[in-house]
Amino acid sequence: MADSRDVPLVLGIETSCDETGVGIVRGTTLLADAVASSVDEHARFGGVVPEVASRAHLEAMVPTIDRALKEAGVSARDLDGIAVTAGPGLAGALLVGVSAAKAYAYALGKPLYGVNHLASHICVDQLEHGALPEPTMALLVSGGHSSLLLSTDITSDVRPLGATIDDAAGEAFDKIARVLNLGFPGGPVIDRYAREGDPNAIAFPRGLTGPRDPAYDFSFSGLKTAVARWIEAKRAAGEEVPVRDVSASFQEAVVDVLTRKAVRACKDEGVDHLMIGGGVAANSRLRALAQERCEAAGIRLRVPRPKLCTDNGAMVAALGAEMVARNRSASSWDLSADSSLPVTDPHVPGNFTDEAHGHTHTHDHDHVHEVSKENLYS
């Protein structure tokens, strides 16, 4: 264990989708962020194939961990804990990461922390802008999630205020890019085309923004359908589709709704900080409009640099380090992947049974798995 619990050295493993991410942090200082992506393997299918992702994680895991340790300039024996995404995500992909984390924790005699993917996306901002204010409002937008979350303690108290009821924002970007024949993934390429287009060229709908609609929930399925039909009508009429204007107008409809609802949530909850995370947080227009609207509302905006917005091991390590620093309970050996792990569970603590007395105890931070105290790692 480290001499100072204020600066724990933690390795984090992220395999919830198609990125094999391994990060190492010391407290809130990022030492290494190694990523092996299988996105090119999925591109020909037009989306992520779970079995392809799982196999890619298996092949990349050990080399990526070794690369992270080398980049950080630390030995595996120096680590104070191993953190891993336990959910949500693709079940098979998560299992690869959880299994690897267990193996390393066992061999090293270190505590294991199964953490929540969404909470990790919030916590990663500590590596960019320092400790999170409490409470923090977080807007998480990615290929699988569009959520508004209120956190008073990132290790134990994350409350969902709203979420998508159908397509996530990133999913809508991918689908429209496919209709426009722009390839996969859709977010970066639409962002690029949109910079040369007119965001007001086409009046696409803003879902769930009526006076009787849920204040903080999102819906992008109707928008996706409206854009696809508009494109189909143009093609049916033999007209050229203005790809740049479509991209800009579609993108504007998405980010308008996201930022409008996020700022409203901050005002309603009396929170003066907004953190935006997830892969779509790398979108240039989302960042610009969020900054504009936050400044107008007197809200401080926190958005990590683009590389930390997409899935990565650094975010998992950041949350793991916070677990260690706050003396949160470690996970036990029966930790499993949970593809639908709720964000209200920032981490998955473990229990062990005292067979002599029939009591169940929760692991505390000082508990190192007894069977692995002899360092087996070489």
Sequence and secondary structure as in RCSB ss.txt:
>XXXX:A:sequence
MADSRDVPLVLGIETSCDETGVGIVRGTTLLADAVASSVDEHARFGGVVPEVASRAHLEAMVPTIDRALKEAGVS
ARDLDGIAVTAGPGLAGALLVGVSAAKAYAYALGKPLYGVNHLASHICVDQLEHGALPEPTMALLVSGGHSSLLL
STDITSDVRPLGATIDDAAGEAFDKIARVLNLGFPGGPVIDRYAREGDPNAIAFPRGLTGPRDPAYDFSFSGLKT
AVARWIEAKRAAGEEVPVRDVSASFQEAVVDVLTRKAVRACKDEGVDHLMIGGGVAANSRLRALAQERCEAAGIR
LRVPRPKLCTDNGAMVAALGAEMVARNRSASSWDLSADSSLPVTDPHVPGNFTDEAHGHTHTHDHDHVHEVSKEN
LYS
>XXXX:A:secstr
  S TTS EEEEEE SSSEEEEEEEETTEEEEEEEEE HHHHHTTTS  HHHHHHHHHHHHHHHHHHHHHHHT  
GGG SEEEEEEESS HHHHHHHHHHHHHHHHHHT  EEEEEHHHHHHHTTHHHHSS  SSEEEEEESSS EEEEE
EEETTTEEEEEEEBSS  HHHHHHHHHHHTT  SSHHHHHHHHHTTS TTSS    TT STTS SS B  HHHHH
HHHHHHHHHHHTT    HHHHHHHHHHHHHHHHHHHHHHHHHHHT  EEEEESGGGG HHHHHHHHHHHHHHT E
EE   HHHHSS HHHHHHHHHHHHHTT   B TT    TT  TT SEE  EEEETTTTEEEE  TT   GGG S 
   
